[in-house]
Amino acid sequence: MHDFVNDDRFKGIKPFEKRVLLASPTMHKTADGNSWTELDYVREAFETNWITCAGSNLTALEPLIADYLGAKYIVGLSCGTAAIHMAIKLAANKLYGSNTGISTPDGQVLGGCLYGRKVFCTDLTFDATVNPIVYEGGEPVFIDSEYETWNMDPEALGKAFEKFPDVKLVVCAHLYGTPGKIDEIKSICEAHGALLIEDAAESLGSTYKGKQTGTWGDYGVISFNGNKIITGSAGGALICHNLEEADKARKWSTQSREPAPWYQHEELGYNYRMSNIIAGIVRGQMEHLGEHISAKKAIYDRYKEGFKGLPVQMNPTGIDTDTNCWLSCMIIDPEAMASHERSDKEATYSIEPGKSSPSEILDAMNAFNAEGRPIWKPMHMQPIYRKNAYVTAAEDKSVSEDIFARGLCLPSDNKMTAEEQAIVIKIIRNCFE
């Protein structure tokens, strides 16, 4: 790797003593400074001995989130991926009258609730959006992105329905906190009798046309993973629109126990319920969600100001949106891209005056002890999914591939100081010298 620390372009810049992170949890001291907001709720769980998947924290958290989102029902689960899985089971139950799979005449159950069925899914996303489809025997069909939001392209989705008119389920993610054109996507789904699962794992607190992400679809999903806008160290939640389905998800997520004096099981269950400990951390974090969003927005604005004059653009914040700015990202203008190649596991690049590449910038930041990441590698490019169908609006253009090729995620930790961020900006600017 190039020796960036001794490169004349970076003369006078010293590596950070403490690593500047992409995104990490932020805990909060109580007003008196003697404890932690989150710890007080965890302590409540200890003192009442509810160290399980039930208790006052979980009971309080679900309506708290519902009230914040303007949603009807919330089910606290072990992670966002589990929430997507439960949403898929509920959708299959509604669409096909079963959440267990296709049965043969002799009663054998094949594959899972999506066995032999295609599902449309966001292409430019983390694989947690996609994998639960495969858990249930489904076949993801990937839908390209569009530049205005970096999210699912409604035009490509329309073309996908023309190509695969029997599809009845769509899983759509909001990338890096920016809402997609979810009203258009929802209208297209409704026109084709399809249900919509909205993956808002990265966009808690973001709104589109005044409405919270996660509440537009038939089902919504949020995540409290360690790097999200707020965290429980883990955890997630399912957003439902009726009590019957919320209760089904609660039952399924606690191993489908029946109300009997013994352990009675009449359908497949899962160990997916959120613990009272994690719920306590999230309960405390909810009190500071607004602060976290404000800090993330300030980071985004400082990058945008600091990059003026460079041949780069920030990730879009969308139209008619209020984004939580979970991760600040940038994309290099095509004419300023240095030679840059990626195999499945390695990247090579050239250092060229006036130009740069995502891998050069990431290596430069890392040399000075600052963490960045590539943009999510599109699902249709992943070895596991390369044989799956992929639909673009223009036959000769993949927007997802282009964003991946030219983009990167920047340090966006809300504990990063303005002074540290200024140095990160200087490192990036110097990559173009």
Number of C-alpha atoms within 10 A of each C-alpha: 8 11 9 19 17 11 10 9 15 19 11 9 14 12 15 16 9 8 13 24 17 19 22 19 18 16 16 15 12 13 9 7 9 8 12 17 21 24 18 15 22 23 13 18 23 13 10 10 11 17 16 14 20 16 19 15 24 26 14 13 22 19 17 15 21 17 13 12 21 13 19 16 22 27 28 31 31 24 24 27 26 25 31 29 24 29 27 26 25 23 25 22 16 13 15 14 12 17 21 19 22 18 14 9 7 6 8 10 14 16 17 21 27 27 19 14 16 22 21 27 27 31 31 29 25 16 16 15 26 28 16 21 26 17 16 23 18 20 22 26 25 27 33 31 30 21 15 14 20 24 29 31 26 24 19 21 26 21 16 22 19 12 11 14 13 14 20 22 23 25 26 28 32 27 25 28 27 31 32 27 22 24 14 14 22 21 14 18 22 13 11 16 15 23 22 28 27 28 29 27 30 29 28 27 24 24 21 20 14 10 15 22 32 31 22 19 24 19 25 29 34 27 30 28 21 16 20 23 33 30 26 27 18 21 27 28 28 30 30 26 16 13 12 11 21 21 15 15 28 22 18 20 24 17 18 20 18 14 9 8 6 8 10 12 13 8 13 12 16 16 14 25 27 24 22 27 27 28 35 27 27 28 25 24 24 20 14 17 18 15 14 23 21 14 20 24 20 16 24 23 14 15 22 18 10 17 17 11 8 15 18 18 16 18 25 20 21 18 15 12 19 19 25 27 29 30 27 25 24 22 22 22 16 13 9 18 21 21 13 17 13 11 7 8 5 8 12 13 15 15 16 15 11 16 20 27 28 26 24 23 21 19 20 26 26 17 18 21 18 25 22 24 17 16 23 20 18 24 28 24 17 13 9 9 17 11 11 15 15 22 24 23 20 12 8 7 11 18 22 28 20 15 23 17 22 23 25 24 22 29 22 27 25 24 16 17 11 13 9 15 21 14 18 25 19 15 20 22 21 17 21 21 13
